[in-house]
């Protein structure tokens, strides 16, 4: 799989892959004009260096909307369910964007290793601590986000709270999308991986409460 590497000079945004740019360009009219995207706290997202971006997850649109919100500063590589790679065309797009397949419901060490490699190369990695879409339910956090933070302690953590995405497909109702980037509270000493993931989830949900519960198009 093609991996994006950060070769940026400090203080400048790293190179963004052509496929990633193309996907962002295609999604922009939906996200910005139809979705009326509002972005808050973008300056909290560093332009270079290892960065973990935990986010809440209520809609299949969340990764696209977060990526669009961050597009002027970073390319966000993301962990996505491995079944998406079954479609040959989608697989080429996902690989071109540097996305990382993860097998849900099991300890996927290959995905963890790929995520660590991405961060050690100075990349920006998006991850959903809840593991899957909430569908209107409160979900417990998974330990993956905390394990990544412990494996790459030099990585900065910048949360992305996204709201309004469940309304994108509810035509003719127009959504009002919002992405808020913020730094979480500092980790206390001896905080475990699951405790970190749980705390980040709580801080995200304080900004973007659980939404959804009604039918959405199949996807994530």
C-alpha positions in Angstrom: 0.0 0.0 0.0 1.2 3.5 -0.8 2.1 5.4 2.3 2.4 9.2 2.5 5.5 10.6 4.1 6.0 13.9 5.7 9.0 15.6 4.1 8.0 19.1 5.0 10.3 21.8 6.2 9.3 22.8 9.8 6.7 25.5 9.7 5.3 24.6 6.3 2.5 22.2 5.3 3.7 18.8 4.1 3.1 17.7 0.5 -0.5 16.5 -0.1 -1.0 13.4 -2.3 -2.7 14.1 -5.7 -5.5 11.6 -5.1 -6.1 13.2 -1.7 -6.4 16.6 -3.3 -8.8 15.2 -6.0 -11.1 13.7 -3.3 -11.1 16.9 -1.3 -11.9 18.9 -4.5 -14.8 16.6 -5.3 -16.2 16.7 -1.7 -15.7 20.5 -1.2 -19.0 21.7 -2.9 -21.0 19.2 -0.7 -19.1 20.1 2.5 -18.7 23.8 2.1 -21.6 25.0 0.1 -24.4 22.4 0.8 -23.1 21.7 4.3 -22.2 25.3 5.3 -19.0 24.1 6.9 -17.7 26.1 9.9 -14.2 25.4 11.1 -13.1 26.4 14.6 -9.6 26.2 16.1 -7.8 25.2 12.9 -4.6 26.8 14.2 -4.4 24.1 16.9 -3.6 21.6 14.1 0.2 21.7 13.5 1.4 21.9 9.9 4.1 19.3 10.4 5.2 16.6 12.7 3.6 13.5 14.2 0.0 14.3 15.1 -2.9 12.1 16.3 -6.4 13.4 15.5 -9.0 11.6 17.6 -12.6 12.4 16.5 -16.2 11.5 17.4 -18.0 9.3 14.9 -21.7 9.6 14.1 -21.8 9.5 10.3 -20.1 8.0 7.3 -19.3 11.5 6.2 -17.2 12.3 9.3 -13.7 11.4 7.8 -14.4 13.5 4.7 -15.7 16.5 6.6 -12.8 16.5 9.0 -10.3 16.1 6.1 -11.9 19.0 4.3 -11.8 21.2 7.4 -8.1 20.4 7.8 -7.1 20.5 4.1 -5.3 23.9 4.2 -2.9 22.6 6.9 -2.6 18.8 6.8 -3.3 15.6 4.9 -5.0 13.3 7.5 -4.4 9.6 7.0 -7.1 7.6 8.7 -7.8 4.1 10.0 -10.8 2.7 8.1 -12.6 -0.6 8.1 -10.8 -3.1 5.9 -14.0 -4.2 4.1 -13.9 -0.9 2.1 -10.8 -2.3 0.3 -13.0 -5.1 -1.3 -14.1 -2.6 -4.0 -11.2 -2.4 -6.5 -11.9 1.2 -7.4 -12.3 2.4 -3.9 -9.2 0.4 -2.9 -7.1 2.5 -5.3 -8.6 5.7 -4.0 -8.0 4.7 -0.4 -4.5 3.6 -1.1 -3.8 6.8 -3.0 -5.0 8.8 0.0 -2.7 6.9 2.4 -5.6 5.4 4.4 -4.9 2.4 6.6 -7.2 -0.7 6.7 -8.1 -2.1 10.0 -10.0 -5.3 10.8 -12.7 -4.6 13.2 -13.5 -6.8 16.2 -10.0 -8.1 16.5 -6.5 -7.0 17.6 -5.1 -5.9 14.2 -1.4 -5.5 14.8 -0.7 -4.8 11.1 -2.9 -1.8 11.3 -1.3 -0.6 14.5 2.1 -1.1 13.1 1.1 0.9 9.9 -0.3 3.7 12.1 2.9 3.9 14.1 5.0 4.0 11.0 2.8 6.9 9.7 3.4 8.8 12.9 7.1 8.1 13.1 7.4 9.4 9.5 5.9 12.7 10.8 2.4 12.0 9.5 -1.0 13.1 10.7 -3.3 10.2 11.7 -7.1 10.4 12.2 -8.7 7.8 14.5 -12.1 7.3 16.0 -11.7 6.2 19.7 -15.3 4.8 19.7 -14.3 2.5 16.8 -17.5 2.8 14.8 -20.5 5.1 14.2 -22.5 5.8 17.3 -25.9 5.5 15.5 -27.4 7.4 18.4 -25.9 5.2 21.1 -23.3 5.9 23.7 -20.3 3.7 22.9 -17.4 2.8 25.1 -14.0 3.9 23.9 -11.4 1.5 22.5 -7.8 1.4 23.6 -6.3 1.9 20.2 -5.9 5.7 20.4 -4.2 5.5 23.8 -1.9 2.7 22.5 -0.8 4.9 19.6 -0.1 7.8 21.9 2.0 5.6 24.1 3.9 4.1 21.2 4.7 7.5 19.7 5.0 9.8 22.7 6.4 12.6 20.6 3.1 12.8 18.7 0.8 15.8 19.4 -2.8 15.0 20.1 -5.4 17.4 18.5 -9.1 16.4 18.9 -11.6 17.0 16.1 -15.2 17.3 17.2 -17.5 17.1 14.2 -21.2 17.8 14.2 -24.0 18.1 11.6 -22.8 15.2 9.4 -25.9 13.0 10.0 -28.0 15.6 8.2 -26.0 15.6 5.0 -28.1 13.0 3.3 -31.5 14.3 4.7 -32.4 16.3 1.5 -34.0 18.8 1.3 -32.9 19.6 4.8 -29.6 21.4 4.6 -27.0 20.4 7.2 -24.9 22.9 9.2 -21.5 21.2 9.5 -19.0 22.2 12.2 -15.5 20.9 13.0 -13.8 22.1 16.1 -10.1 21.4 16.6 -8.8 21.6 20.1 -6.0 20.3 22.3 -7.2 17.9 25.1 -6.3 18.3 28.7 -2.8 17.1 29.5 -2.5 13.4 30.4 -2.0 12.8 34.1 0.9 10.6 35.3 0.4 6.8 34.8 -2.7 7.2 32.6 -3.4 3.9 30.9 -4.2 3.5 27.2 -7.9 2.8 27.8 -8.1 5.7 30.3 -6.6 8.1 27.7 -9.0 6.9 25.0 -12.0 7.2 27.4 -11.0 10.7 28.5 -10.5 11.9 24.9 -13.9 10.4 24.0 -15.5 12.3 26.8 -13.9 15.6 25.9 -15.0 15.1 22.2 -18.6 14.4 23.3 -18.6 17.4 25.5 -18.2 19.5 22.3 -20.1 17.3 19.9 -22.9 15.3 21.6 -24.0 12.0 20.2 -26.2 12.4 17.1 -27.9 10.0 14.7 -30.1 7.0 15.3 -31.9 7.2 12.0 -31.0 5.4 8.7 -28.0 6.6 6.8 -26.6 5.3 3.5 -24.4 2.3 3.9 -20.7 3.2 4.4 -18.5 3.3 7.4 
